Structure formats: structure tokens, C-alpha cells
Amino acid sequence: MDRYALIGHPVEHSKSPLIHATFARQTRQELNYQPLLAPLDGFSDTVRMFRAEGGRGANITVPFKIEACSLATRLTERAKLAGAVNTLTFINGDIVGDNTDGIGLVRDLLVNLACPLAGRHVLLLGAGGAARGALFPLFQTKPVSLTIANRTVERAQELRAAFAPHAGQTAFTAGSFKDLGGWEFDVVINATSASLEKQALPLPNNIFAPDAFVYDMMYGAGNTPFLAWAQAAGVTRLSDGLGMLVEQAAESFALWRGVRPKTTLVLNSLRRKLASKG
């Protein structure tokens, strides 16, 4: 049976093994997918050992995504741009690194949530790894404008400089949170860790265009703190990032197995389980 793993530290609470097991049953694929705890100073050794024991590929989670980028012998374009890898595939003598996080976000927005991005004004909050992984797939949807806003403006500007050649016809700007006054956006995506840390972002309440859609990459049993703030500001169209988790997993599964699983039933099942714990 082909073996795959989720490698990280920690991994015990991850939903990925359940997601991939469900995908395997649905697509009639024979595989084994298990969490694999790597020592903080032993990621490369863990990957090499898993590969030597017959592993076919692995998902990579915190805190090893940047290290996985360095370990890979080949990188996809989106992994190169993201500077981080969440999917490894072992092909002959190569370790191929990819990043499926951004395409998972885009598919969740476009397919699951029916939120169009083409021709829209998009605000991306944050300038860390999550934002970096999202930018290239977002540009491919052809928004009319994309603005990066970050607490530290220099990091936002560095990200703009790195990705400007890939913006196409999209007007691409970067600034701080305080620079957002007077601007309205159709789609607002939170790629910061504020919800995880239960912190509020210093944002004006009037950044939302009529019928705006607000998305938080974090997820939980109910609204994240960011989504609760947006709802209090009058936004009615919101979503957390659970769908992104499922869609990035589906992209990895398709890379490994050559078949794309359907995600709706998995997503609905996870949503019910989260709600029962809320």
C-alpha cells in the first residue's frame, strides 16, 4: 500500500489524516496516510527516512514549510514564489516541492463559496508566509486591484516588490493598516495570525464595499474574532478557512494520485464536527 504522511511538529490534532482517508475511500485509492512527528532539529532526517522506507509523498506543516523548500530538489513555480512548501512528492531521484495553500484558498472562494475574484478589488491582510503563498494564485484570477496591508509596512512593500512582475493587469499596491482609510474592497482576506492569537487588527470599519465578502484563513467552531468584527461592522457574507484546508489537501491528493476528489462531503462533515464542539 502506498504510504503518505503529514510531517510537522505538532501533528497530533491535524485533520489531514481524516481528510485524506476520506478522499482515498471516495476515489477507491489504496493508500496509507499517517501523521509523522519530526523533531524540531530533525526534519530533513525524518523526510529522508520516510522516503527510504517507501514513502511516496508528504504534506508539510508548521514549522517546516520553509525548510521543506530548501530540501526539495525541484520546485514548482508557485512553490518558488511562495518560498515555502507544503507538499513533497518523491519521483525517481527527485524531491519535488509544491505549495497548494494558495490554490486551496482560491478554489474555496470560487467554487465552494461562489465568490468571484475577477474584476474585484481585493484586500489581503498580512505579509507573512500565508499571504505569500496566496498571492500568485490570486493574481491568476485577475482581480482589478489587489492591496497588501500589514502592521509593518516595510514587509508589505517587500512582498509587493517580489510579486509585482506576476501581477499582470492587476493594480498592485502595498501599505500599512492605517493607509486603508477611505478605501473600499469587495473581498477582504485575513492572512494574519490575529484570530489565532485572539487579537484585533487596527482596521477602519468602512473598508467594506456593499455586499463585500470577508474571509479568514483561520477556522474554528464559530466565527473567528476577525469574522466577528467584520459582522459587527455590517458584513453579512463571511467564511473561515476550513474550506481552504480541505481544498489544499485535495490539490495535494490530485498531485499524488492523478485524480481529484470531491470536497463537499468532507467539508460538510468537518463543519458538523466543529459545530458539535462549539
C-alpha positions, 0 to 999 in steps of 0.5 A, a space after each residue: 500500500 502506498 504510504 503518505 504522511 503529514 510531517 510537522 511538529 505538532 501533528 497530533 490534532 491535524 485533520 489531514 489524516 481524516 481528510 485524506 482517508 476520506 478522499 482515498 475511500 471516495 476515489 477507491 485509492 489504496 493508500 496509507 496516510 499517517 501523521 509523522 512527528 519530526 523533531 524540531 532539529 530533525 526534519 530533513 532526517 525524518 523526510 529522508 527516512 520516510 522516503 527510504 522506507 517507501 514513502 511516496 509523498 508528504 504534506 508539510 506543516 508548521 514549522 517546516 514549510 520553509 525548510 521543506 523548500 530548501 530540501 526539495 530538489 525541484 520546485 514548482 513555480 508557485 512553490 518558488 514564489 511562495 518560498 515555502 512548501 507544503 507538499 513533497 512528492 518523491 519521483 525517481 531521484 527527485 524531491 519535488 516541492 509544491 505549495 497548494 495553500 494558495 490554490 486551496 484558498 482560491 478554489 474555496 472562494 470560487 467554487 465552494 463559496 461562489 465568490 468571484 475574484 475577477 474584476 474585484 478589488 481585493 484586500 489581503 491582510 498580512 505579509 507573512 508566509 500565508 499571504 505569500 503563498 496566496 498571492 500568485 494564485 490570486 493574481 491568476 484570477 485577475 482581480 482589478 486591484 489587489 492591496 497588501 496591508 500589514 502592521 509593518 509596512 516595510 514587509 508589505 512593500 517587500 512582498 509587493 516588490 517580489 510579486 509585482 512582475 506576476 501581477 499582470 493587469 492587476 493594480 498592485 499596491 502595498 501599505 500599512 493598516 492605517 493607509 486603508 482609510 477611505 478605501 473600499 474592497 469587495 473581498 477582504 482576506 485575513 492572512 494574519 495570525 490575529 484570530 489565532 492569537 485572539 487579537 484585533 487588527 487596527 482596521 477602519 470599519 468602512 473598508 467594506 464595499 456593499 455586499 463585500 465578502 470577508 474571509 479568514 484563513 483561520 477556522 474554528 467552531 464559530 466565527 473567528 474574532 476577525 469574522 466577528 468584527 467584520 459582522 459587527 461592522 455590517 458584513 453579512 457574507 463571511 467564511 473561515 478557512 476550513 474550506 481552504 484546508 480541505 481544498 489544499 489537501 485535495 490539490 495535494 491528493 490530485 498531485 499524488 494520485 492523478 485524480 481529484 476528489 470531491 470536497 463537499 462531503 468532507 467539508 460538510 462533515 468537518 463543519 458538523 464536527 466543529 459545530 458539535 464542539 462549539 
